[in-house]
Amino acid sequence: MSLPLADRVIQLAFDPGITPAGGGLPGLAVLKNVVNSINMFGIIAVVGALAVSLGVWAWGHHTGGHQAEANGKKGAVVAAGAALGLGAANGIVAFFSALGSQVR
């Protein structure tokens, strides 16, 4: 026999009582260290990508290579966006996690 619609809605609204908690598993500090290192590696790679892109942009501008100049501009914008994303990653996740915890 199928459940009435009201009973199905009540089942969807069930609160399992799960919340994030630090210190529950061993190795959390190591995992944080690994993620911090990956983020730093990414930021260093973006600095290199930005330097190369700016060099290509300048080279294309001074030699009249419009395609190289356009590619250098695109690379610089992408590198700047990647730096913004890497720098703001922790804040973005914290913001949406706090926003998600308010959903009832």
C-alpha positions in Angstrom: 0.0 0.0 0.0 1.4 3.4 -0.9 1.9 6.2 1.7 -0.2 9.3 1.5 1.6 12.4 0.2 1.8 14.1 3.7 3.6 11.0 5.1 6.1 11.1 2.2 6.8 14.8 2.8 7.4 14.1 6.5 9.9 11.4 5.5 11.8 13.9 3.3 12.0 16.4 6.1 13.6 13.9 8.5 16.7 15.4 10.2 19.4 12.8 10.6 21.3 15.0 13.1 24.6 14.9 11.2 27.0 17.9 11.6 30.6 18.3 10.7 33.0 17.8 13.6 36.8 18.1 13.7 38.9 15.6 15.5 36.7 12.6 14.8 39.2 10.8 12.6 42.9 10.3 12.9 45.1 12.1 10.4 42.9 15.3 10.1 46.0 17.5 10.7 47.9 15.7 8.1 45.1 16.1 5.6 44.9 19.8 6.3 48.7 20.1 5.8 48.4 18.2 2.4 45.6 20.5 1.2 47.5 23.6 2.3 50.5 22.4 0.4 48.5 21.7 -2.7 47.0 25.2 -2.5 50.5 26.7 -2.2 51.7 24.7 -5.1 48.8 25.9 -7.2 49.5 29.5 -6.3 53.1 29.2 -7.2 52.1 27.6 -10.6 49.7 30.5 -11.2 52.6 33.0 -10.6 54.6 31.2 -13.3 51.6 31.0 -15.7 51.0 34.8 -15.2 54.6 35.6 -15.9 54.6 33.5 -19.1 51.3 35.0 -20.2 52.4 38.6 -19.6 55.6 37.8 -21.5 53.6 36.4 -24.5 51.3 39.4 -24.4 54.3 41.8 -24.5 56.1 39.8 -27.2 52.9 39.7 -29.3 52.3 43.4 -28.9 55.8 44.4 -29.9 56.1 42.0 -32.8 52.7 42.7 -34.2 51.6 39.1 -33.5 47.9 39.7 -32.8 47.2 36.1 -32.0 50.0 35.9 -29.5 48.9 39.1 -28.0 45.3 37.8 -27.6 46.5 34.5 -26.1 48.7 36.4 -23.7 45.8 38.5 -22.5 43.6 35.4 -22.1 46.3 33.7 -20.2 46.7 36.6 -17.9 43.0 36.8 -17.2 42.8 33.1 -16.5 45.8 33.2 -14.2 44.3 36.1 -12.3 41.0 34.2 -12.0 42.9 31.1 -10.8 44.7 33.1 -8.2 41.4 34.6 -7.0 39.9 31.1 -6.7 42.9 29.6 -4.9 43.1 32.5 -2.5 39.4 32.5 -1.8 38.8 28.8 -1.7 38.7 28.5 2.0 36.4 31.4 2.4 34.1 30.2 -0.4 33.7 26.8 1.1 33.2 28.3 4.6 30.5 30.7 3.2 28.5 28.0 1.4 28.9 25.5 4.3 27.5 28.1 6.7 24.8 28.9 4.2 24.0 25.2 3.8 23.8 24.7 7.5 21.0 27.2 7.7 18.7 25.2 5.4 15.8 23.6 7.3 
